[in-house]
Each structure stands twice: as C-alpha cells, then as structure tokens.
Amino acid sequence: MDTGRDDRLGEFRGLAGPHWVLRPVRGGPEWEAEPREVRLAGPMERLRAEIARRNALSSEGRP
C-alpha cells in the first residue's frame, strides 16, 4: 500500500535507485514509491485485490 498515493495497492516489482517500483495488481503502468511511504496490505486489502484481479481476468474470458 503506497500511503504517499492515497493507499494505492501495488505489487513490488523491484528497485529504481532509492525508490521501490510498484505495479497495480490488475495490471497497468508501474510507478515509483518512497520506501518509507509503503506498508504491507492487510488481509482484507489483499483479498479485495485478488477478487478484483480474478474479476478482470474472467471479463477477458480467461480462467
């Protein structure tokens, strides 16, 4: 959760200098975040993200 961007949820993808690179769970453009402004997502936040990801895949006709 990127607290510097209104608790935007993203998957950790790597490092870009001193920043962390995050990507939306449902895909999309990556962004850089300050490590001190990132926190782990809680169980309900992870569940909502997984449901959204699966819904996006099913609407594309993928399992």
mmCIF file as Biopython writes it, N, C-alpha, C and O atoms, coordinates in Angstrom:
data_model
#
loop_
_atom_site.group_PDB
_atom_site.id
_atom_site.type_symbol
_atom_site.label_atom_id
_atom_site.label_alt_id
_atom_site.label_comp_id
_atom_site.label_asym_id
_atom_site.label_entity_id
_atom_site.label_seq_id
_atom_site.pdbx_PDB_ins_code
_atom_site.Cartn_x
_atom_site.Cartn_y
_atom_site.Cartn_z
_atom_site.occupancy
_atom_site.B_iso_or_equiv
_atom_site.auth_seq_id
_atom_site.auth_asym_id
_atom_site.pdbx_PDB_model_num
ATOM 1   N N  . MET A ? 1  ? 0.846   -1.163  0.000   1.0 0.0 1  A 1 
ATOM 2   C CA . MET A ? 1  ? 0.000   0.000   0.000   1.0 0.0 1  A 1 
ATOM 3   C C  . MET A ? 1  ? 0.895   1.230   0.000   1.0 0.0 1  A 1 
ATOM 4   O O  . MET A ? 1  ? 1.703   1.428   0.907   1.0 0.0 1  A 1 
ATOM 5   N N  . ASP A ? 2  ? 0.739   2.044   -1.021  1.0 0.0 2  A 1 
ATOM 6   C CA . ASP A ? 2  ? 1.526   3.271   -1.149  1.0 0.0 2  A 1 
ATOM 7   C C  . ASP A ? 2  ? 0.769   4.389   -0.441  1.0 0.0 2  A 1 
ATOM 8   O O  . ASP A ? 2  ? -0.157  4.971   -1.006  1.0 0.0 2  A 1 
ATOM 9   N N  . THR A ? 3  ? 1.158   4.688   0.785   1.0 0.0 3  A 1 
ATOM 10  C CA . THR A ? 3  ? 0.468   5.713   1.561   1.0 0.0 3  A 1 
ATOM 11  C C  . THR A ? 3  ? 0.722   7.103   1.006   1.0 0.0 3  A 1 
ATOM 12  O O  . THR A ? 3  ? -0.031  8.029   1.308   1.0 0.0 3  A 1 
ATOM 13  N N  . GLY A ? 4  ? 1.744   7.271   0.217   1.0 0.0 4  A 1 
ATOM 14  C CA . GLY A ? 4  ? 2.007   8.547   -0.434  1.0 0.0 4  A 1 
ATOM 15  C C  . GLY A ? 4  ? 1.072   8.808   -1.605  1.0 0.0 4  A 1 
ATOM 16  O O  . GLY A ? 4  ? 1.034   9.916   -2.141  1.0 0.0 4  A 1 
ATOM 17  N N  . ARG A ? 5  ? 0.316   7.783   -2.001  1.0 0.0 5  A 1 
ATOM 18  C CA . ARG A ? 5  ? -0.647  7.901   -3.110  1.0 0.0 5  A 1 
ATOM 19  C C  . ARG A ? 5  ? -2.006  7.376   -2.670  1.0 0.0 5  A 1 
ATOM 20  O O  . ARG A ? 5  ? -2.604  6.535   -3.341  1.0 0.0 5  A 1 
ATOM 21  N N  . ASP A ? 6  ? -2.479  7.871   -1.553  1.0 0.0 6  A 1 
ATOM 22  C CA . ASP A ? 6  ? -3.823  7.524   -1.050  1.0 0.0 6  A 1 
ATOM 23  C C  . ASP A ? 6  ? -4.038  6.025   -0.904  1.0 0.0 6  A 1 
ATOM 24  O O  . ASP A ? 6  ? -5.071  5.501   -1.320  1.0 0.0 6  A 1 
ATOM 25  N N  . ASP A ? 7  ? -3.078  5.340   -0.322  1.0 0.0 7  A 1 
ATOM 26  C CA . ASP A ? 7  ? -3.159  3.891   -0.089  1.0 0.0 7  A 1 
ATOM 27  C C  . ASP A ? 7  ? -3.409  3.103   -1.370  1.0 0.0 7  A 1 
ATOM 28  O O  . ASP A ? 7  ? -4.216  2.173   -1.391  1.0 0.0 7  A 1 
ATOM 29  N N  . ARG A ? 8  ? -2.721  3.478   -2.418  1.0 0.0 8  A 1 
ATOM 30  C CA . ARG A ? 8  ? -2.808  2.752   -3.693  1.0 0.0 8  A 1 
ATOM 31  C C  . ARG A ? 8  ? -2.122  1.399   -3.527  1.0 0.0 8  A 1 
ATOM 32  O O  . ARG A ? 8  ? -0.999  1.320   -3.028  1.0 0.0 8  A 1 
ATOM 33  N N  . LEU A ? 9  ? -2.798  0.349   -3.943  1.0 0.0 9  A 1 
ATOM 34  C CA . LEU A ? 9  ? -2.277  -1.011  -3.803  1.0 0.0 9  A 1 
ATOM 35  C C  . LEU A ? 9  ? -1.431  -1.381  -5.002  1.0 0.0 9  A 1 
ATOM 36  O O  . LEU A ? 9  ? -1.843  -1.169  -6.143  1.0 0.0 9  A 1 
ATOM 37  N N  . GLY A ? 10 ? -0.264  -1.927  -4.762  1.0 0.0 10 A 1 
ATOM 38  C CA . GLY A ? 10 ? 0.598   -2.354  -5.847  1.0 0.0 10 A 1 
ATOM 39  C C  . GLY A ? 10 ? 1.466   -3.526  -5.440  1.0 0.0 10 A 1 
ATOM 40  O O  . GLY A ? 10 ? 1.731   -3.741  -4.257  1.0 0.0 10 A 1 
ATOM 41  N N  . GLU A ? 11 ? 1.901   -4.276  -6.427  1.0 0.0 11 A 1 
ATOM 42  C CA . GLU A ? 11 ? 2.837   -5.382  -6.203  1.0 0.0 11 A 1 
ATOM 43  C C  . GLU A ? 11 ? 4.250   -4.848  -6.346  1.0 0.0 11 A 1 
ATOM 44  O O  . GLU A ? 11 ? 4.534   -4.047  -7.236  1.0 0.0 11 A 1 
ATOM 45  N N  . PHE A ? 12 ? 5.121   -5.289  -5.476  1.0 0.0 12 A 1 
ATOM 46  C CA . PHE A ? 12 ? 6.527   -4.890  -5.556  1.0 0.0 12 A 1 
ATOM 47  C C  . PHE A ? 12 ? 7.143   -5.540  -6.779  1.0 0.0 12 A 1 
ATOM 48  O O  . PHE A ? 12 ? 7.027   -6.751  -6.968  1.0 0.0 12 A 1 
ATOM 49  N N  . ARG A ? 13 ? 7.811   -4.728  -7.624  1.0 0.0 13 A 1 
ATOM 50  C CA . ARG A ? 13 ? 8.423   -5.240  -8.847  1.0 0.0 13 A 1 
ATOM 51  C C  . ARG A ? 13 ? 9.935   -5.126  -8.845  1.0 0.0 13 A 1 
ATOM 52  O O  . ARG A ? 13 ? 10.610  -5.823  -9.602  1.0 0.0 13 A 1 
ATOM 53  N N  . GLY A ? 14 ? 10.479  -4.249  -7.998  1.0 0.0 14 A 1 
ATOM 54  C CA . GLY A ? 14 ? 11.924  -4.101  -7.972  1.0 0.0 14 A 1 
ATOM 55  C C  . GLY A ? 14 ? 12.318  -2.728  -7.465  1.0 0.0 14 A 1 
ATOM 56  O O  . GLY A ? 14 ? 11.522  -2.004  -6.867  1.0 0.0 14 A 1 
ATOM 57  N N  . LEU A ? 15 ? 13.567  -2.397  -7.723  1.0 0.0 15 A 1 
ATOM 58  C CA . LEU A ? 15 ? 14.120  -1.126  -7.266  1.0 0.0 15 A 1 
ATOM 59  C C  . LEU A ? 15 ? 14.472  -0.237  -8.446  1.0 0.0 15 A 1 
ATOM 60  O O  . LEU A ? 15 ? 14.870  -0.711  -9.510  1.0 0.0 15 A 1 
ATOM 61  N N  . ALA A ? 16 ? 14.318  1.053   -8.233  1.0 0.0 16 A 1 
ATOM 62  C CA . ALA A ? 16 ? 14.751  2.061   -9.203  1.0 0.0 16 A 1 
ATOM 63  C C  . ALA A ? 16 ? 15.514  3.107   -8.393  1.0 0.0 16 A 1 
ATOM 64  O O  . ALA A ? 16 ? 14.946  4.103   -7.944  1.0 0.0 16 A 1 
ATOM 65  N N  . GLY A ? 17 ? 16.798  2.864   -8.218  1.0 0.0 17 A 1 
ATOM 66  C CA . GLY A ? 17 ? 17.589  3.733   -7.352  1.0 0.0 17 A 1 
ATOM 67  C C  . GLY A ? 17 ? 17.093  3.595   -5.924  1.0 0.0 17 A 1 
ATOM 68  O O  . GLY A ? 17 ? 17.003  2.481   -5.408  1.0 0.0 17 A 1 
ATOM 69  N N  . PRO A ? 18 ? 16.765  4.717   -5.270  1.0 0.0 18 A 1 
ATOM 70  C CA . PRO A ? 18 ? 16.294  4.643   -3.885  1.0 0.0 18 A 1 
ATOM 71  C C  . PRO A ? 18 ? 14.797  4.350   -3.771  1.0 0.0 18 A 1 
ATOM 72  O O  . PRO A ? 18 ? 14.277  4.242   -2.660  1.0 0.0 18 A 1 
ATOM 73  N N  . HIS A ? 19 ? 14.101  4.221   -4.892  1.0 0.0 19 A 1 
ATOM 74  C CA . HIS A ? 19 ? 12.649  4.022   -4.877  1.0 0.0 19 A 1 
ATOM 75  C C  . HIS A ? 19 ? 12.276  2.564   -5.117  1.0 0.0 19 A 1 
ATOM 76  O O  . HIS A ? 19 ? 13.046  1.792   -5.690  1.0 0.0 19 A 1 
ATOM 77  N N  . TRP A ? 20 ? 11.082  2.210   -4.668  1.0 0.0 20 A 1 
ATOM 78  C CA . TRP A ? 20 ? 10.521  0.901   -4.970  1.0 0.0 20 A 1 
ATOM 79  C C  . TRP A ? 20 ? 9.605   1.057   -6.178  1.0 0.0 20 A 1 
ATOM 80  O O  . TRP A ? 20 ? 8.902   2.059   -6.309  1.0 0.0 20 A 1 
ATOM 81  N N  . VAL A ? 21 ? 9.620   0.073   -7.047  1.0 0.0 21 A 1 
ATOM 82  C CA . VAL A ? 21 ? 8.745   0.079   -8.218  1.0 0.0 21 A 1 
ATOM 83  C C  . VAL A ? 21 ? 7.561   -0.823  -7.905  1.0 0.0 21 A 1 
ATOM 84  O O  . VAL A ? 21 ? 7.730   -1.994  -7.566  1.0 0.0 21 A 1 
ATOM 85  N N  . LEU A ? 22 ? 6.363   -0.268  -8.023  1.0 0.0 22 A 1 
ATOM 86  C CA . LEU A ? 22 ? 5.129   -1.000  -7.760  1.0 0.0 22 A 1 
ATOM 87  C C  . LEU A ? 22 ? 4.299   -1.035  -9.030  1.0 0.0 22 A 1 
ATOM 88  O O  . LEU A ? 22 ? 4.418   -0.170  -9.898  1.0 0.0 22 A 1 
ATOM 89  N N  . ARG A ? 23 ? 3.449   -2.061  -9.122  1.0 0.0 23 A 1 
ATOM 90  C CA . ARG A ? 23 ? 2.558   -2.213  -10.282 1.0 0.0 23 A 1 
ATOM 91  C C  . ARG A ? 23 ? 1.176   -2.561  -9.768  1.0 0.0 23 A 1 
ATOM 92  O O  . ARG A ? 23 ? 1.062   -3.343  -8.824  1.0 0.0 23 A 1 
ATOM 93  N N  . PRO A ? 24 ? 0.120   -2.012  -10.353 1.0 0.0 24 A 1 
ATOM 94  C CA . PRO A ? 24 ? -1.229  -2.381  -9.934  1.0 0.0 24 A 1 
ATOM 95  C C  . PRO A ? 24 ? -1.450  -3.890  -10.063 1.0 0.0 24 A 1 
ATOM 96  O O  . PRO A ? 24 ? -0.943  -4.516  -10.993 1.0 0.0 24 A 1 
ATOM 97  N N  . VAL A ? 25 ? -2.189  -4.456  -9.150  1.0 0.0 25 A 1 
ATOM 98  C CA . VAL A ? 25 ? -2.445  -5.894  -9.142  1.0 0.0 25 A 1 
ATOM 99  C C  . VAL A ? 25 ? -3.163  -6.333  -10.416 1.0 0.0 25 A 1 
ATOM 100 O O  . VAL A ? 25 ? -2.919  -7.431  -10.916 1.0 0.0 25 A 1 
ATOM 101 N N  . ARG A ? 26 ? -4.042  -5.490  -10.941 1.0 0.0 26 A 1 
ATOM 102 C CA . ARG A ? 26 ? -4.798  -5.833  -12.153 1.0 0.0 26 A 1 
ATOM 103 C C  . ARG A ? 26 ? -4.045  -5.468  -13.417 1.0 0.0 26 A 1 
ATOM 104 O O  . ARG A ? 26 ? -4.593  -5.553  -14.516 1.0 0.0 26 A 1 
ATOM 105 N N  . GLY A ? 27 ? -2.800  -5.066  -13.269 1.0 0.0 27 A 1 
ATOM 106 C CA . GLY A ? 27 ? -2.007  -4.672  -14.419 1.0 0.0 27 A 1 
ATOM 107 C C  . GLY A ? 27 ? -2.063  -3.169  -14.622 1.0 0.0 27 A 1 
ATOM 108 O O  . GLY A ? 27 ? -2.869  -2.471  -14.006 1.0 0.0 27 A 1 
ATOM 109 N N  . GLY A ? 28 ? -1.218  -2.698  -15.472 1.0 0.0 28 A 1 
ATOM 110 C CA . GLY A ? 28 ? -1.170  -1.271  -15.735 1.0 0.0 28 A 1 
ATOM 111 C C  . GLY A ? 28 ? 0.232   -0.745  -15.528 1.0 0.0 28 A 1 
ATOM 112 O O  . GLY A ? 28 ? 1.161   -1.501  -15.243 1.0 0.0 28 A 1 
ATOM 113 N N  . PRO A ? 29 ? 0.373   0.555   -15.675 1.0 0.0 29 A 1 
ATOM 114 C CA . PRO A ? 29 ? 1.710   1.146   -15.576 1.0 0.0 29 A 1 
ATOM 115 C C  . PRO A ? 29 ? 2.278   1.091   -14.159 1.0 0.0 29 A 1 
ATOM 116 O O  . PRO A ? 29 ? 1.575   1.279   -13.167 1.0 0.0 29 A 1 
ATOM 117 N N  . GLU A ? 30 ? 3.563   0.828   -14.115 1.0 0.0 30 A 1 
ATOM 118 C CA . GLU A ? 30 ? 4.264   0.812   -12.835 1.0 0.0 30 A 1 
ATOM 119 C C  . GLU A ? 30 ? 4.491   2.242   -12.363 1.0 0.0 30 A 1 
ATOM 120 O O  . GLU A ? 30 ? 4.434   3.185   -13.153 1.0 0.0 30 A 1 
ATOM 121 N N  . TRP A ? 31 ? 4.745   2.392   -11.080 1.0 0.0 31 A 1 
ATOM 122 C CA . TRP A ? 31 ? 5.094   3.692   -10.532 1.0 0.0 31 A 1 
ATOM 123 C C  . TRP A ? 31 ? 6.161   3.505   -9.464  1.0 0.0 31 A 1 
ATOM 124 O O  . TRP A ? 31 ? 6.347   2.411   -8.931  1.0 0.0 31 A 1 
ATOM 125 N N  . GLU A ? 32 ? 6.855   4.589   -9.165  1.0 0.0 32 A 1 
ATOM 126 C CA . GLU A ? 32 ? 7.894   4.568   -8.141  1.0 0.0 32 A 1 
ATOM 127 C C  . GLU A ? 32 ? 7.327   5.116   -6.847  1.0 0.0 32 A 1 
ATOM 128 O O  . GLU A ? 32 ? 6.566   6.084   -6.842  1.0 0.0 32 A 1 
ATOM 129 N N  . ALA A ? 33 ? 7.713   4.477   -5.747  1.0 0.0 33 A 1 
ATOM 130 C CA . ALA A ? 33 ? 7.233   4.882   -4.429  1.0 0.0 33 A 1 
ATOM 131 C C  . ALA A ? 33 ? 8.410   5.034   -3.472  1.0 0.0 33 A 1 
ATOM 132 O O  . ALA A ? 33 ? 9.421   4.340   -3.586  1.0 0.0 33 A 1 
ATOM 133 N N  . GLU A ? 34 ? 8.257   5.947   -2.539  1.0 0.0 34 A 1 
ATOM 134 C CA . GLU A ? 34 ? 9.240   6.106   -1.471  1.0 0.0 34 A 1 
ATOM 135 C C  . GLU A ? 34 ? 9.074   4.927   -0.511  1.0 0.0 34 A 1 
ATOM 136 O O  . GLU A ? 34 ? 7.967   4.698   -0.024  1.0 0.0 34 A 1 
ATOM 137 N N  . PRO A ? 35 ? 10.132  4.177   -0.226  1.0 0.0 35 A 1 
ATOM 138 C CA . PRO A ? 35 ? 10.006  3.018   0.670   1.0 0.0 35 A 1 
ATOM 139 C C  . PRO A ? 35 ? 9.379   3.363   2.016   1.0 0.0 35 A 1 
ATOM 140 O O  . PRO A ? 35 ? 8.635   2.552   2.569   1.0 0.0 35 A 1 
ATOM 141 N N  . ARG A ? 36 ? 9.662   4.548   2.552   1.0 0.0 36 A 1 
ATOM 142 C CA . ARG A ? 36 ? 9.096   4.909   3.864   1.0 0.0 36 A 1 
ATOM 143 C C  . ARG A ? 36 ? 7.592   5.181   3.794   1.0 0.0 36 A 1 
ATOM 144 O O  . ARG A ? 36 ? 6.935   5.276   4.831   1.0 0.0 36 A 1 
ATOM 145 N N  . GLU A ? 37 ? 7.041   5.306   2.583   1.0 0.0 37 A 1 
ATOM 146 C CA . GLU A ? 37 ? 5.612   5.547   2.408   1.0 0.0 37 A 1 
ATOM 147 C C  . GLU A ? 37 ? 4.861   4.293   1.960   1.0 0.0 37 A 1 
ATOM 148 O O  . GLU A ? 37 ? 3.715   4.378   1.519   1.0 0.0 37 A 1 
ATOM 149 N N  . VAL A ? 38 ? 5.502   3.142   2.073   1.0 0.0 38 A 1 
ATOM 150 C CA . VAL A ? 38 ? 4.875   1.883   1.656   1.0 0.0 38 A 1 
ATOM 151 C C  . VAL A ? 38 ? 4.681   1.004   2.886   1.0 0.0 38 A 1 
ATOM 152 O O  . VAL A ? 38 ? 5.563   0.886   3.737   1.0 0.0 38 A 1 
ATOM 153 N N  . ARG A ? 39 ? 3.505   0.394   2.954   1.0 0.0 39 A 1 
ATOM 154 C CA . ARG A ? 39 ? 3.222   -0.553  4.039   1.0 0.0 39 A 1 
ATOM 155 C C  . ARG A ? 39 ? 2.626   -1.819  3.437   1.0 0.0 39 A 1 
ATOM 156 O O  . ARG A ? 39 ? 2.108   -1.804  2.320   1.0 0.0 39 A 1 
ATOM 157 N N  . LEU A ? 40 ? 2.705   -2.903  4.183   1.0 0.0 40 A 1 
ATOM 158 C CA . LEU A ? 40 ? 2.099   -4.148  3.727   1.0 0.0 40 A 1 
ATOM 159 C C  . LEU A ? 40 ? 0.584   -4.016  3.728   1.0 0.0 40 A 1 
ATOM 160 O O  . LEU A ? 40 ? 0.005   -3.395  4.619   1.0 0.0 40 A 1 
ATOM 161 N N  . ALA A ? 41 ? -0.042  -4.598  2.738   1.0 0.0 41 A 1 
ATOM 162 C CA . ALA A ? 41 ? -1.505  -4.625  2.685   1.0 0.0 41 A 1 
ATOM 163 C C  . ALA A ? 41 ? -2.015  -5.602  3.738   1.0 0.0 41 A 1 
ATOM 164 O O  . ALA A ? 41 ? -1.397  -6.636  3.993   1.0 0.0 41 A 1 
ATOM 165 N N  . GLY A ? 42 ? -3.138  -5.266  4.337   1.0 0.0 42 A 1 
ATOM 166 C CA . GLY A ? 42 ? -3.772  -6.151  5.309   1.0 0.0 42 A 1 
ATOM 167 C C  . GLY A ? 42 ? -4.519  -7.275  4.619   1.0 0.0 42 A 1 
ATOM 168 O O  . GLY A ? 42 ? -4.669  -7.257  3.397   1.0 0.0 42 A 1 
ATOM 169 N N  . PRO A ? 43 ? -4.989  -8.253  5.380   1.0 0.0 43 A 1 
ATOM 170 C CA . PRO A ? 43 ? -5.682  -9.404  4.788   1.0 0.0 43 A 1 
ATOM 171 C C  . PRO A ? 43 ? -6.887  -9.021  3.928   1.0 0.0 43 A 1 
ATOM 172 O O  . PRO A ? 43 ? -7.060  -9.572  2.841   1.0 0.0 43 A 1 
ATOM 173 N N  . MET A ? 44 ? -7.714  -8.098  4.388   1.0 0.0 44 A 1 
ATOM 174 C CA . MET A ? 44 ? -8.895  -7.715  3.608   1.0 0.0 44 A 1 
ATOM 175 C C  . MET A ? 44 ? -8.499  -6.948  2.346   1.0 0.0 44 A 1 
ATOM 176 O O  . MET A ? 44 ? -9.135  -7.104  1.303   1.0 0.0 44 A 1 
ATOM 177 N N  . GLU A ? 45 ? -7.468  -6.129  2.430   1.0 0.0 45 A 1 
ATOM 178 C CA . GLU A ? 45 ? -6.996  -5.401  1.251   1.0 0.0 45 A 1 
ATOM 179 C C  . GLU A ? 45 ? -6.457  -6.375  0.213   1.0 0.0 45 A 1 
ATOM 180 O O  . GLU A ? 45 ? -6.699  -6.207  -0.983  1.0 0.0 45 A 1 
ATOM 181 N N  . ARG A ? 46 ? -5.729  -7.392  0.662   1.0 0.0 46 A 1 
ATOM 182 C CA . ARG A ? 46 ? -5.204  -8.397  -0.276  1.0 0.0 46 A 1 
ATOM 183 C C  . ARG A ? 46 ? -6.348  -9.196  -0.899  1.0 0.0 46 A 1 
ATOM 184 O O  . ARG A ? 46 ? -6.318  -9.500  -2.092  1.0 0.0 46 A 1 
ATOM 185 N N  . LEU A ? 47 ? -7.352  -9.535  -0.095  1.0 0.0 47 A 1 
ATOM 186 C CA . LEU A ? 47 ? -8.495  -10.284 -0.604  1.0 0.0 47 A 1 
ATOM 187 C C  . LEU A ? 47 ? -9.248  -9.469  -1.657  1.0 0.0 47 A 1 
ATOM 188 O O  . LEU A ? 47 ? -9.589  -9.996  -2.717  1.0 0.0 47 A 1 
ATOM 189 N N  . ARG A ? 48 ? -9.510  -8.199  -1.378  1.0 0.0 48 A 1 
ATOM 190 C CA . ARG A ? 48 ? -10.193 -7.345  -2.356  1.0 0.0 48 A 1 
ATOM 191 C C  . ARG A ? 48 ? -9.396  -7.252  -3.655  1.0 0.0 48 A 1 
ATOM 192 O O  . ARG A ? 48 ? -9.968  -7.290  -4.745  1.0 0.0 48 A 1 
ATOM 193 N N  . ALA A ? 49 ? -8.090  -7.131  -3.536  1.0 0.0 49 A 1 
ATOM 194 C CA . ALA A ? 49 ? -7.241  -7.040  -4.731  1.0 0.0 49 A 1 
ATOM 195 C C  . ALA A ? 49 ? -7.294  -8.335  -5.537  1.0 0.0 49 A 1 
ATOM 196 O O  . ALA A ? 49 ? -7.357  -8.299  -6.766  1.0 0.0 49 A 1 
ATOM 197 N N  . GLU A ? 50 ? -7.267  -9.461  -4.861  1.0 0.0 50 A 1 
ATOM 198 C CA . GLU A ? 50 ? -7.317  -10.750 -5.562  1.0 0.0 50 A 1 
ATOM 199 C C  . GLU A ? 50 ? -8.661  -10.942 -6.257  1.0 0.0 50 A 1 
ATOM 200 O O  . GLU A ? 50 ? -8.709  -11.434 -7.384  1.0 0.0 50 A 1 
ATOM 201 N N  . ILE A ? 51 ? -9.738  -10.565 -5.605  1.0 0.0 51 A 1 
ATOM 202 C CA . ILE A ? 51 ? -11.067 -10.665 -6.221  1.0 0.0 51 A 1 
ATOM 203 C C  . ILE A ? 51 ? -11.144 -9.760  -7.447  1.0 0.0 51 A 1 
ATOM 204 O O  . ILE A ? 51 ? -11.657 -10.168 -8.490  1.0 0.0 51 A 1 
ATOM 205 N N  . ALA A ? 52 ? -10.643 -8.543  -7.328  1.0 0.0 52 A 1 
ATOM 206 C CA . ALA A ? 52 ? -10.649 -7.615  -8.472  1.0 0.0 52 A 1 
ATOM 207 C C  . ALA A ? 52 ? -9.818  -8.171  -9.620  1.0 0.0 52 A 1 
ATOM 208 O O  . ALA A ? 52 ? -10.207 -8.058  -10.783 1.0 0.0 52 A 1 
ATOM 209 N N  . ARG A ? 53 ? -8.676  -8.771  -9.299  1.0 0.0 53 A 1 
ATOM 210 C CA . ARG A ? 53 ? -7.821  -9.339  -10.341 1.0 0.0 53 A 1 
ATOM 211 C C  . ARG A ? 53 ? -8.534  -10.474 -11.058 1.0 0.0 53 A 1 
ATOM 212 O O  . ARG A ? 53 ? -8.520  -10.543 -12.287 1.0 0.0 53 A 1 
ATOM 213 N N  . ARG A ? 54 ? -9.162  -11.369 -10.289 1.0 0.0 54 A 1 
ATOM 214 C CA . ARG A ? 54 ? -9.873  -12.502 -10.895 1.0 0.0 54 A 1 
ATOM 215 C C  . ARG A ? 54 ? -11.072 -12.034 -11.716 1.0 0.0 54 A 1 
ATOM 216 O O  . ARG A ? 54 ? -11.351 -12.587 -12.781 1.0 0.0 54 A 1 
ATOM 217 N N  . ASN A ? 55 ? -11.779 -11.023 -11.227 1.0 0.0 55 A 1 
ATOM 218 C CA . ASN A ? 55 ? -12.904 -10.482 -11.994 1.0 0.0 55 A 1 
ATOM 219 C C  . ASN A ? 55 ? -12.425 -9.899  -13.315 1.0 0.0 55 A 1 
ATOM 220 O O  . ASN A ? 55 ? -13.069 -10.086 -14.347 1.0 0.0 55 A 1 
ATOM 221 N N  . ALA A ? 56 ? -11.310 -9.202  -13.290 1.0 0.0 56 A 1 
ATOM 222 C CA . ALA A ? 56 ? -10.765 -8.625  -14.518 1.0 0.0 56 A 1 
ATOM 223 C C  . ALA A ? 56 ? -10.387 -9.729  -15.500 1.0 0.0 56 A 1 
ATOM 224 O O  . ALA A ? 56 ? -10.655 -9.615  -16.696 1.0 0.0 56 A 1 
ATOM 225 N N  . LEU A ? 57 ? -9.769  -10.793 -15.003 1.0 0.0 57 A 1 
ATOM 226 C CA . LEU A ? 57 ? -9.392  -11.903 -15.879 1.0 0.0 57 A 1 
ATOM 227 C C  . LEU A ? 57 ? -10.622 -12.601 -16.467 1.0 0.0 57 A 1 
ATOM 228 O O  . LEU A ? 57 ? -10.632 -12.951 -17.647 1.0 0.0 57 A 1 
ATOM 229 N N  . SER A ? 58 ? -11.660 -12.804 -15.646 1.0 0.0 58 A 1 
ATOM 230 C CA . SER A ? 58 ? -12.842 -13.505 -16.141 1.0 0.0 58 A 1 
ATOM 231 C C  . SER A ? 58 ? -13.589 -12.662 -17.158 1.0 0.0 58 A 1 
ATOM 232 O O  . SER A ? 58 ? -14.208 -13.212 -18.069 1.0 0.0 58 A 1 
ATOM 233 N N  . SER A ? 59 ? -13.551 -11.338 -17.028 1.0 0.0 59 A 1 
ATOM 234 C CA . SER A ? 59 ? -14.227 -10.496 -18.003 1.0 0.0 59 A 1 
ATOM 235 C C  . SER A ? 59 ? -13.483 -10.493 -19.334 1.0 0.0 59 A 1 
ATOM 236 O O  . SER A ? 59 ? -14.047 -10.138 -20.369 1.0 0.0 59 A 1 
ATOM 237 N N  . GLU A ? 60 ? -12.205 -10.893 -19.298 1.0 0.0 60 A 1 
ATOM 238 C CA . GLU A ? 60 ? -11.422 -11.025 -20.524 1.0 0.0 60 A 1 
ATOM 239 C C  . GLU A ? 60 ? -11.541 -12.425 -21.107 1.0 0.0 60 A 1 
ATOM 240 O O  . GLU A ? 60 ? -10.933 -12.723 -22.135 1.0 0.0 60 A 1 
ATOM 241 N N  . GLY A ? 61 ? -12.331 -13.300 -20.449 1.0 0.0 61 A 1 
ATOM 242 C CA . GLY A ? 61 ? -12.505 -14.660 -20.913 1.0 0.0 61 A 1 
ATOM 243 C C  . GLY A ? 61 ? -11.384 -15.596 -20.504 1.0 0.0 61 A 1 
ATOM 244 O O  . GLY A ? 61 ? -11.234 -16.676 -21.076 1.0 0.0 61 A 1 
ATOM 245 N N  . ARG A ? 62 ? -10.585 -15.185 -19.504 1.0 0.0 62 A 1 
ATOM 246 C CA . ARG A ? 62 ? -9.503  -16.031 -19.017 1.0 0.0 62 A 1 
ATOM 247 C C  . ARG A ? 62 ? -9.896  -16.635 -17.680 1.0 0.0 62 A 1 
ATOM 248 O O  . ARG A ? 62 ? -10.611 -15.997 -16.908 1.0 0.0 62 A 1 
ATOM 249 N N  . PRO A ? 63 ? -9.444  -17.855 -17.384 1.0 0.0 63 A 1 
ATOM 250 C CA . PRO A ? 63 ? -9.795  -18.510 -16.114 1.0 0.0 63 A 1 
ATOM 251 C C  . PRO A ? 63 ? -9.127  -17.884 -14.918 1.0 0.0 63 A 1 
ATOM 252 O O  . PRO A ? 63 ? -9.333  -18.334 -13.791 1.0 0.0 63 A 1 
#
